[in-house]
Amino acid sequence: MSNFGFLKADWPEFIGDAQAVEKLVHFDPRGACGRARHLIEQVVLWMYEHDEDLELPYDTGLYNITNEMGFK
């Protein structure tokens, strides 16, 4: 049973990565952290793509896209 089943209906593109993080967390925590960071990046980039008020900065690293003034 997954904690991320709710993603299936509205955000199916994220469920695979979310469930992968969930599976890795107990036997490969570092791997889970890397996958979780990747998932966060994908979710934030999805937000930029679907919100016309957000303008993606030139440098699309996680720090920059989450600290962009319009995103805050």
Helices and strands as residue ranges (DSSP letters): H 7-10, H 12-24, H 29-50, H 62-67
